Amino acid sequence: MCLLLETIKCVDGNPQNLDFHQERFENARKILFGLKNFELLAEIIKVPEIAQNGLFRCRVLYAEKIEKIEFLPYNFRPIKTLRLVECNTIDYSYKFANRAELENLFAQKGDCDDIIIVKDGLITDSFAANLVFFDGKKWWTPDAPLLKGTKREKLLAEKTISACKIEVPDLQKYIRIGLINAMVEFDSMPIVPIENISF
C-alpha cells in the first residue's frame, strides 16, 4: 500500500484547517486499513523552530502508522494558462504520496502552466488543486473531483462555493477559474480567464 499524505498549511508556526485534515486522515485510515483509533494531528504535529515564522508546508506521511512529519518552505507557482487533458482511468480518491499518474498528465501541459483533468467528459481537478468556476454571480466547483480537498470541503461547508456537474461544453458558461488547495486561500487563489484554456 502506498503512503498517504496530508499537506497542511502552517503560518507562523500555526497549522491551519486541522479539523478538515483530521477528518480526511481518519476516513482514509478507517476505510483502507480498518483502523478505529486515531491520533490527533493537533497533538502530534510539533512545529520546529525553522517553521515558526513564515509560510510552510507540513507534510504528514502515513499508512497504518504515521511514517514521517516534515516542514518545507512553500513558494507559490504562478498559473495563467490551463490545458484540458483527458484521462478516463485515473483514480485519486485518496491523497496518496505517489502522484506518478498525475505527473504523467501534467507532462502533457505543453506550453501551459497547468492542466484541467477531464474524466468521462467531466471536469475534475488540476494537477495539485481543486477548481472553482465563476459565472458572474457565484463560484461553483465540480461535483466529481478526483480528490475532495480540505479547502474545497471547508468552502462548501461555509457556502462560499457550491458544487454542480461541469462537463467540457459547460466551460463556456463561466468567466474565470480559480485554483484552491490547502496552501492557497480563496481570496488570494490563482485566477485564470476562461479564454486562457487550451483544448
RODO-2510 file (C-alpha; in nm, 4 decimals, decimal comma):
residues 199
     n   res          X          Y          Z
     1     m     0,0000     0,0000     0,0000
     2     c     0,1338     0,3399    -0,0992
     3     l     0,1787     0,6009     0,1692
     4     l    -0,0900     0,8649     0,2113
     5     l    -0,0255     1,2316     0,2587
     6     e    -0,1747     1,5310     0,4345
     7     t    -0,0350     1,8673     0,3283
     8     i    -0,1155     2,1215     0,5975
     9     k    -0,0616     2,4948     0,5687
    10     c     0,1485     2,6290     0,8538
    11     v     0,1549     3,0063     0,9050
    12     d     0,3980     3,1490     1,1602
    13     g     0,4054     2,8180     1,3428
    14     n     0,0276     2,7605     1,3380
    15     p    -0,1160     2,4639     1,1409
    16     q    -0,4347     2,5651     0,9555
    17     n    -0,7705     2,3961     0,8916
    18     l    -0,6856     2,0960     1,1109
    19     d    -1,0465     1,9827     1,1581
    20     f    -1,0827     1,9025     0,7885
    21     h    -0,7385     1,7407     0,7680
    22     q    -0,8228     1,5287     1,0731
    23     e    -1,1476     1,4125     0,9130
    24     r    -0,9754     1,3017     0,5921
    25     f    -0,6849     1,1471     0,7866
    26     e    -0,9294     0,9359     0,9887
    27     n    -1,1588     0,8424     0,6992
    28     a    -0,8728     0,7187     0,4802
    29     r    -0,7254     0,5019     0,7551
    30     k    -1,0660     0,3699     0,8560
    31     i    -1,1560     0,2653     0,5013
    32     l    -0,8142     0,1482     0,3784
    33     f    -0,6801    -0,0131     0,6962
    34     g    -0,9839    -0,0753     0,9153
    35     l    -0,8456     0,1371     1,1982
    36     k    -1,0735     0,2660     1,4734
    37     n    -0,8438     0,4691     1,6961
    38     f    -0,6662     0,7755     1,5658
    39     e    -0,4025     1,0209     1,6794
    40     l    -0,4968     1,3868     1,6865
    41     l    -0,2973     1,5854     1,4328
    42     a    -0,3172     1,8865     1,6623
    43     e    -0,1255     1,6894     1,9260
    44     i     0,1308     1,5056     1,7139
    45     i     0,2388     1,7951     1,4910
    46     k     0,5253     1,9727     1,6624
    47     v     0,6305     2,2795     1,4656
    48     p     1,0112     2,3114     1,4627
    49     e     1,1914     2,6384     1,5216
    50     i     1,2706     2,6744     1,1499
    51     a     0,8971     2,6862     1,0664
    52     q     0,7899     2,9290     1,3391
    53     n     0,7991     3,2269     1,1015
    54     g     0,6574     3,2463     0,7504
    55     l     0,4659     3,0031     0,5310
    56     f     0,5481     2,6322     0,5375
    57     r     0,4010     2,3059     0,4124
    58     c     0,3640     2,0486     0,6876
    59     r     0,3667     1,7066     0,5173
    60     v     0,2298     1,4154     0,7200
    61     l     0,3148     1,0819     0,5534
    62     y     0,1174     0,7898     0,6877
    63     a    -0,0378     0,4484     0,6350
    64     e    -0,1409     0,2357     0,9322
    65     k     0,1206     0,4331     1,1253
    66     i     0,2494     0,7857     1,0831
    67     e     0,5769     0,7457     0,8993
    68     k     0,7101     1,1000     0,8800
    69     i     0,6251     1,4629     0,9513
    70     e     0,8276     1,7266     0,7699
    71     f     0,8148     2,1015     0,7176
    72     l     0,9075     2,2591     0,3839
    73     p     0,9034     2,6238     0,2702
    74     y     0,6208     2,6985     0,0276
    75     n     0,6520     2,9017    -0,2885
    76     f     0,3504     2,9950    -0,4983
    77     r     0,3638     2,8783    -0,8587
    78     p     0,2095     3,1367    -1,0961
    79     i    -0,0695     2,9914    -1,3099
    80     k    -0,2024     3,1925    -1,6038
    81     t    -0,2885     2,9249    -1,8630
    82     l    -0,4502     2,5803    -1,8469
    83     r    -0,4736     2,2867    -2,0875
    84     l    -0,7516     2,0264    -2,0914
    85     v    -0,6070     1,6752    -2,0565
    86     e    -0,8296     1,3679    -2,0770
    87     c    -0,7855     1,0511    -1,8718
    88     n    -1,0776     0,8173    -1,8050
    89     t    -0,8865     0,5702    -1,5872
    90     i    -0,7288     0,7905    -1,3227
    91     d    -0,8316     0,7268    -0,9616
    92     y    -0,7075     0,9638    -0,6924
    93     s    -0,9900     0,9402    -0,4391
    94     y    -0,7322     0,9195    -0,1583
    95     k    -0,4382     1,1583    -0,1236
    96     f    -0,1583     0,9156    -0,1998
    97     a     0,2009     1,0354    -0,1804
    98     n     0,2693     0,8584    -0,5112
    99     r     0,1437     1,1025    -0,7746
   100     a     0,3017     0,9339    -1,0788
   101     e    -0,0243     0,9178    -1,2756
   102     l    -0,0936     1,2855    -1,2100
   103     e     0,2647     1,3739    -1,3040
   104     n     0,2231     1,1892    -1,6354
   105     l    -0,0815     1,4009    -1,7115
   106     f     0,0951     1,7202    -1,6017
   107     a     0,3705     1,6398    -1,8511
   108     q     0,1076     1,6903    -2,1257
   109     k     0,0574     2,0583    -2,0373
   110     g     0,2695     2,1748    -2,3307
   111     d     0,3332     2,5475    -2,3069
   112     c     0,0572     2,5981    -2,0472
   113     d     0,1185     2,6436    -1,6750
   114     d    -0,1149     2,3699    -1,5505
   115     i    -0,3803     2,1216    -1,6594
   116     i    -0,7510     2,0570    -1,6164
   117     i    -0,8131     1,6836    -1,5947
   118     v    -1,1223     1,5590    -1,7790
   119     k    -1,2572     1,2175    -1,6764
   120     d    -1,5542     1,0617    -1,8575
   121     g    -1,6390     1,4021    -2,0020
   122     l    -1,6460     1,5695    -1,6610
   123     i    -1,4222     1,8495    -1,5367
   124     t    -1,2384     1,7305    -1,2250
   125     d    -0,9209     1,8928    -1,0858
   126     s    -0,5915     2,0479    -1,1875
   127     f    -0,2557     1,8865    -1,1114
   128     a    -0,2447     1,9965    -0,7476
   129     a    -0,5673     2,1867    -0,6846
   130     n    -0,9421     2,1666    -0,6875
   131     l    -1,1110     2,4031    -0,9310
   132     v    -1,3764     2,6700    -0,8828
   133     f    -1,5614     2,8462    -1,1654
   134     f    -1,7208     3,1924    -1,1582
   135     d    -2,0344     3,2503    -1,3656
   136     g    -2,0608     3,6229    -1,2921
   137     k    -2,2634     3,5726    -0,9743
   138     k    -2,1478     3,2619    -0,7922
   139     w    -1,8480     3,0317    -0,7609
   140     w    -1,9038     2,6657    -0,8475
   141     t    -1,6849     2,3586    -0,8039
   142     p    -1,7162     2,0293    -0,9945
   143     d    -1,9237     1,7737    -0,8049
   144     a    -1,6969     1,4934    -0,9301
   145     p    -1,3447     1,5951    -0,8224
   146     l    -1,0634     1,3422    -0,8265
   147     l    -0,9910     1,4338    -0,4642
   148     k    -1,2149     1,6121    -0,2153
   149     g    -0,9589     1,8633    -0,0943
   150     t    -0,9747     2,0061     0,2564
   151     k    -1,0031     2,3675     0,1365
   152     r    -1,2828     2,2659    -0,1029
   153     e    -1,4698     2,0933     0,1814
   154     k    -1,4293     2,3959     0,4073
   155     l    -1,5557     2,6393     0,1413
   156     l    -1,8543     2,4131     0,0684
   157     a    -1,9368     2,3901     0,4390
   158     e    -1,9189     2,7706     0,4645
   159     k    -2,1372     2,8004     0,1495
   160     t    -1,8723     3,0209    -0,0119
   161     i    -1,8873     2,7881    -0,3137
   162     s    -2,1449     2,5383    -0,4410
   163     a    -2,0986     2,2083    -0,6240
   164     c    -2,2501     2,1144    -0,9595
   165     k    -2,1849     1,8869    -1,2548
   166     i    -1,9490     2,0539    -1,5026
   167     e    -1,8906     1,8979    -1,8434
   168     v    -1,6469     2,0288    -2,1021
   169     p    -1,9146     2,2183    -2,3051
   170     d    -2,0249     2,3894    -1,9815
   171     l    -1,6967     2,5808    -1,9610
   172     q    -1,8428     2,8499    -2,1885
   173     k    -2,0891     2,9379    -1,9087
   174     y    -1,8090     3,0644    -1,6878
   175     i    -1,5937     3,3766    -1,6869
   176     r    -1,2928     3,2605    -1,4913
   177     i    -1,1408     2,9704    -1,2998
   178     g    -0,9788     2,9673    -0,9562
   179     l    -0,7429     2,7046    -0,8175
   180     i    -0,7725     2,6130    -0,4498
   181     n    -0,5811     2,3774    -0,2241
   182     a    -0,4718     2,3533     0,1382
   183     m    -0,1962     2,6091     0,0834
   184     v    -0,3997     2,8726    -0,1024
   185     e    -0,6661     3,0971     0,0446
   186     f    -0,9828     3,1635    -0,1543
   187     d    -0,9259     3,5395    -0,1637
   188     s    -0,5703     3,5032    -0,2970
   189     m    -0,6014     3,1991    -0,5244
   190     p    -0,4655     3,1979    -0,8815
   191     i    -0,7412     3,3068    -1,1202
   192     v    -0,7354     3,2231    -1,4900
   193     p    -0,9679     3,3784    -1,7524
   194     i    -1,1775     3,1110    -1,9229
   195     e    -1,0280     3,2107    -2,2602
   196     n    -0,6851     3,1005    -2,1323
   197     i    -0,7857     2,7338    -2,1517
   198     s    -0,6305     2,5359    -2,4374
   199     f    -0,8362     2,2465    -2,5714
***
